[in-house]
Amino acid sequence: MCATCGCGDDSALITLAGDDHHHHDHLHDHSHEHDHVHTETVTLETKVLAKNDLIAERNRQWLAERRILALNITSSPGAGKTTLLERTIRELGVSRSVAVVEGDQETLLDAERIRAAGARAVQVNTGAGCHLDADMVHRAMNALDPVPESLLFIENVGNLVCPALFDLGEHSKVVVISVTEGVDKPLKYPHMFAASALVLVNKIDLLPYVDFDLETCTDHVRSINPAAEILPTSATRGDGLDAWYDWVLTAAPPPKSVYP
Amino acid sequence: MHEMAITQSVVDAVCEHAAGRRVHSVKLEVGALCAVVPDSMQFCFELATEGTLAAGARLDLDVQPGSARCRSCGQSFELRDLILLCPCGSADVEVLAGRDLKILSMEVS
C-alpha cells in the first residue's frame, strides 16, 4: 500500500514505465515525489553468459560425437590467420579433412580464399559485431556439416579483445601474434592470451627487419599464461609449421580406425 | 564493444525471469579480471533495456577485486590485472576470484 497516505493495496498498483507515481482509483490529491513502488527481490545468481555457454556446451558435445577437433583461432587483424589456414589446408588436408568457419564483419573474401585452398568453408558476417558467439558457430556448423573426424578451424573476427570472453564450444583457443605487432601485445591484451592454449608467433621470416625479441615476447606470454605453448612460425615460408601440425594432430581425437 | 553483447545477455536473462513483471533494478557482479568496462556497461544497459520490461531500470555493478594465491610461497594477494605475479616474484599463481560475471538479483513489481 501507499506508504504516504496508506491507501490502496499492493495488487492494485499500476506503474507506468519512467513514471514513479502510482495510480489509484480514488481521487484524493497527493503529489509526493518519492519512489514507493513495492518491489520484490528476485535472486538469480546466474552467469551473464549462461546462454552462450549452454550453446557452446552443446556445440562441444556435437563435435565430440563426431570426433571433430574444433580450434578457435584469434588474432588482431592481419596477423596471418587466413594465410596460416590456407597452408594448413594444403599440407594437413591431405591426411585429414579440414573445414573452416570464417568470421569477419563484412565480405566473403576469406571464405573464398579457404575454398580456393581446398577446404569447405562457411562465412559468418557479424556486421557490427566484433566477435563470434556460440550460436553463430552453431548455425555455421549446421550449414557446413563437417565430416566426422575432421578438423574444424573457426577463424574468429580479427580482434584481441572480445573473442576472449565467448566460448564457442571449441577444444582450444589459439592466438596468432605476428612479429610486426611488437612484443608487448600479450601484456596489452592479457585476456586473449590467458584464454589461449597455444600462441603462434607468426611472420618470423620478418625477424631480421623488425625490432622484435622472441624471448621477451615469450616471457610476456608466460607472465599471463604459464601453461600456454608458444610456437614461432612463418605461414608464408613454412617455418615451424610441422610443430603446429603436430600440435593440432595431438589435440585431435584419434581416428576411430585406430581402434580395431 | 563486447559490452553491448554482454549487456544484451543480461537484459535477455532478466526479462525472461521477470515473466511480465516490471524490472526496477538489476544487480551484477563484475569481476575485476573480466575484461568488462563498468561505465561501458552502464551506457549499453540504457540502450539495451529500451522498450523492454527493464526500461528505465537501474544497473548496480558490484565490482569484485581479483585475488590470487601463490603456489610457491602460499600467500594470497590482490590481483589488479592478469599479470600473474606474486610479490615474492613467483609466477606460479592460482586466480581465486575476479573472473565471475554474474547476475546476482533484480527488483521487480
Interface residues (C-beta under 8 A of the other chain):
Chain A: L13 T15 A17 G18 V37 H38 T39 E40 T41 V42 T43 L44 E45 T46 K47 V48 L49 A50 K51 N52 G129 C130 H131 D133 V161 C162 A164 L165 F166 L187 P190 H191 A194 R222 S223 I224 N225 P226
Chain B: M1 H2 A5 I6 S9 V10 D12 A13 V14 H17 A18 R21 R22 H24 S25 L28 C34 A35 V36 A55 G56 D81 L82 I83 L84 L85 A91 D92 D100 L101 K102 I103 L104 S105 M106 E107 V108 S109
